[in-house]
């Protein structure tokens, strides 16, 4: 049995993932393609579904609720739509990977029972698949920014760095949920509601955090997803530098979650075969 101290070692975690990087890449692509296998449009749904959702949200919040995104009352619906869509893409990377992680081990009992397989890579591959979908989803944001918002900015190069906290957080939560999903069969329904609905409105996707009262804004910005969404919007759309201080604390907290999630998964996976 691996000592807990070793499971809490970031060096061991990174070494394990690097050693199995080819297997992770294969499963990530496999998950991405499997989601759309058998459909007429195939992987194009990775772009079409977010765009359809964007159209609905843009209509509701621009015309039904008359919500304004920016401080300028003359801001076009297009600017609001692009900013909201950018936030949705970032949030969906976390939401898709974590919600799907609940059933990862349950859906692959053969990997647990019959073969020697590093099942800890399944949540990693799931996050990788969601990142691939998110990269495709960002294409309309970049195209709209280039065509209608004054062009792309050099700060776009910082986007891979500012999403690191998102990746670390998604990995940690996915490992935790993948383990809990084996022992608690109601987890999938609960996680779908908490992450897919409650957390969505606690993340500044359809509103700017600056529009909130100061006390509420401070609470909202404790959400790591809020920090990442704001940082991606700044760097990808507005040509601004992110709040490095907030991003640093967010990355530190996300790395802690990732390490704890990995340690929990590795410590509990010995019991998966008995339950399955």
C-alpha positions in Angstrom: 0.0 0.0 0.0 1.4 3.4 -1.0 2.0 5.7 2.0 -0.1 8.9 2.1 3.0 11.0 2.2 4.0 9.7 -1.3 0.5 10.3 -2.6 0.7 13.9 -1.5 3.9 14.5 -3.5 3.4 16.8 -6.5 6.6 15.3 -8.0 5.1 11.8 -7.9 1.8 13.0 -9.4 3.5 14.8 -12.3 5.9 11.9 -12.9 3.0 9.4 -13.1 1.1 11.6 -15.6 4.1 12.3 -17.7 5.0 8.6 -17.9 1.5 7.8 -19.1 1.1 10.8 -21.4 0.6 8.8 -24.6 -2.1 6.7 -23.0 -3.8 9.9 -21.7 -3.7 11.5 -25.1 -5.2 8.4 -26.8 -8.1 8.3 -24.3 -8.7 12.0 -24.5 -9.1 11.8 -28.2 -11.2 8.7 -27.8 -13.6 10.4 -25.4 -13.9 13.4 -27.6 -14.8 11.4 -30.7 -17.1 8.9 -28.8 -19.3 11.8 -27.6 -20.3 12.5 -31.2 -20.0 9.1 -32.8 -23.0 8.0 -34.8 -24.3 11.6 -35.3 -24.6 13.2 -38.8 -22.5 16.2 -37.9 -19.9 14.4 -35.8 -17.4 16.6 -33.9 -19.1 19.7 -35.4 -21.5 19.4 -32.5 -18.7 20.6 -30.2 -19.1 24.0 -31.9 -22.8 24.0 -32.8 -24.2 23.1 -29.3 -22.4 26.0 -27.6 -23.5 28.4 -30.4 -27.1 27.3 -30.1 -26.9 27.8 -26.4 -25.3 31.2 -26.9 -28.2 32.3 -29.3 -30.8 31.4 -26.6 -29.0 33.2 -23.8 -28.2 36.2 -25.9 -31.9 36.6 -26.8 -33.1 36.2 -23.2 -30.6 38.5 -21.6 -30.4 41.1 -24.3 -34.1 41.4 -25.1 -36.2 39.6 -22.5 -34.4 40.6 -19.3 -32.7 43.7 -21.0 -29.5 42.9 -19.1 -26.5 45.0 -20.2 -23.0 43.5 -20.0 -20.8 46.6 -20.0 -20.9 50.1 -18.5 -21.6 51.6 -21.9 -25.4 51.6 -22.5 -24.8 51.7 -26.2 -22.8 48.4 -26.2 -24.0 46.1 -29.0 -25.6 42.8 -28.3 -22.7 41.2 -30.2 -20.2 42.4 -27.6 -22.4 41.0 -24.8 -22.8 37.7 -26.7 -19.1 37.3 -27.3 -18.2 38.0 -23.6 -20.9 35.6 -22.4 -19.9 32.9 -24.9 -16.3 33.2 -23.8 -17.3 32.6 -20.1 -19.5 29.7 -21.1 -16.7 28.0 -23.0 -14.4 28.2 -19.9 -17.1 27.1 -17.6 -18.1 24.1 -19.8 -14.5 22.8 -19.7 -14.9 22.4 -16.0 -18.5 21.4 -16.0 -18.3 18.7 -18.7 -15.2 17.0 -17.3 -16.3 16.9 -13.7 -19.9 15.8 -14.3 -18.7 13.1 -16.7 -16.1 11.9 -14.2 -18.7 10.6 -11.8 -19.4 7.6 -14.1 -15.9 7.1 -15.4 -15.0 4.2 -13.2 -18.5 2.8 -13.0 -18.6 2.8 -16.8 -15.4 0.9 -17.2 -15.6 -2.1 -14.7 -13.3 -4.2 -16.9 -10.4 -1.8 -16.3 -10.9 -2.4 -12.6 -11.6 -6.1 -12.4 -9.9 -7.9 -15.3 -6.8 -6.0 -16.4 -3.9 -4.1 -14.8 -4.8 -0.6 -15.9 -3.9 2.8 -14.4 -7.5 3.9 -14.0 -6.3 7.2 -12.5 -5.7 8.4 -16.0 -9.4 8.3 -17.0 -10.3 11.6 -15.3 -7.2 13.1 -16.8 -8.3 12.0 -20.3 -11.8 13.4 -19.6 -10.4 16.8 -18.7 -8.2 16.6 -21.9 -11.2 15.9 -24.0 -13.1 18.8 -22.5 -10.1 21.1 -23.2 -10.2 20.0 -26.8 -13.9 20.9 -27.0 -13.2 24.2 -25.3 -10.4 25.0 -27.8 -12.9 24.5 -30.6 -15.5 26.6 -28.8 -13.1 29.5 -28.5 -12.8 29.8 -32.3 -16.0 31.9 -32.6 -14.8 34.2 -29.7 -11.5 34.8 -31.5 -13.1 35.3 -34.8 -15.7 37.8 -33.4 -13.0 39.6 -31.5 -10.8 39.9 -34.6 -13.7 41.1 -36.9 -15.8 43.3 -34.6 -13.9 44.3 -31.5 -10.7 45.8 -33.0 -8.6 42.7 -33.7 -6.7 40.2 -31.6 -4.2 41.3 -29.0 -0.8 39.9 -28.0 -2.2 39.0 -24.6 -4.0 36.1 -26.3 -0.7 34.3 -25.9 -1.3 34.3 -22.1 -4.5 32.3 -22.3 -2.7 28.9 -21.9 -1.1 30.2 -18.7 -4.3 31.6 -17.2 -6.3 28.4 -17.7 -3.8 26.4 -15.7 -5.8 26.9 -12.5 -8.9 25.6 -14.3 -7.1 22.4 -15.4 -5.7 21.8 -12.0 -9.1 22.3 -10.3 -10.9 20.1 -12.9 -8.4 17.3 -12.3 -8.7 17.4 -8.6 -12.5 17.5 -8.5 -12.7 14.8 -11.2 -10.5 12.4 -9.3 -12.6 13.0 -6.2 -15.9 12.6 -8.0 -14.8 9.5 -9.9 -14.0 7.8 -6.6 -17.1 8.9 -4.8 -19.2 7.9 -7.8 -18.2 4.3 -7.2 -19.4 4.3 -3.6 -22.3 6.7 -3.7 -24.6 6.0 -6.7 -26.6 9.2 -6.3 -23.6 11.4 -7.0 -24.3 11.8 -10.7 -27.7 13.5 -10.1 -26.3 15.7 -7.3 -23.2 16.8 -9.1 -25.3 17.6 -12.3 -27.4 20.0 -10.3 -24.7 21.6 -8.2 -22.2 22.1 -11.0 -24.4 22.4 -14.0 -26.9 24.8 -12.5 -26.0 26.3 -9.1 -22.3 26.9 -9.9 -23.2 28.3 -13.3 -25.0 31.3 -11.7 -22.3 31.7 -9.0 -19.7 32.2 -11.8 -19.8 35.6 -13.6 -20.8 34.3 -17.0 -23.9 36.4 -17.7 -22.8 39.3 -15.6 -19.7 41.3 -14.7 -18.5 40.9 -11.1 -18.0 44.7 -11.1 -21.8 45.1 -11.3 -22.3 43.3 -8.0 -22.3 45.0 -4.5 -18.8 45.0 -3.0 -19.5 42.4 -0.4 -21.2 40.0 -2.8 -18.4 40.6 -5.4 -15.7 39.5 -2.9 -17.6 36.3 -2.2 -18.1 35.5 -5.9 -14.4 36.1 -6.6 -13.5 33.4 -4.1 -14.8 31.0 -6.7 -11.7 29.9 -8.7 -13.8 29.7 -11.9 -14.7 33.3 -11.5 -11.1 34.3 -11.5 -10.3 32.2 -14.6 -13.3 33.4 -16.5 -12.3 37.0 -15.9 -8.7 36.3 -16.8 -9.6 34.6 -20.1 -11.9 37.5 -21.1 -9.2 40.0 -20.3 -6.4 38.3 -22.2 -8.4 36.8 -25.2 -10.9 39.7 -25.8 -9.8 42.9 -24.2 -6.1 43.0 -24.6 -5.6 43.4 -20.8 -3.3 41.6 -18.4 -5.0 39.4 -15.9 -5.0 40.0 -12.2 -1.8 38.1 -11.4 -2.3 38.2 -7.7 -5.8 36.7 -7.8 -4.7 34.2 -10.4 -1.7 33.2 -8.3 -3.9 32.5 -5.3 -6.3 30.7 -7.5 -3.6 28.5 -9.0 -2.2 27.6 -5.5 -5.7 26.6 -4.2 -6.3 24.6 -7.4 -3.0 22.7 -7.1 -3.9 21.8 -3.5 -7.3 20.5 -4.7 -5.6 18.6 -7.5 -3.1 16.9 -5.1 -5.8 16.0 -2.5 -8.1 14.7 -5.2 -5.3 12.5 -6.6 -4.3 11.2 -3.2 -8.0 10.4 -2.4 -8.4 8.5 -5.7 -5.2 6.5 -5.3 -6.0 5.6 -1.7 -9.6 4.5 -2.4 -9.2 2.7 -5.7 -8.2 -0.6 -4.0 -11.9 -0.8 -2.9 -13.4 -0.2 -6.4 -13.3 -3.9 -7.4 -15.2 -5.0 -4.3 -18.0 -2.5 -4.9 -18.2 -3.1 -8.7 
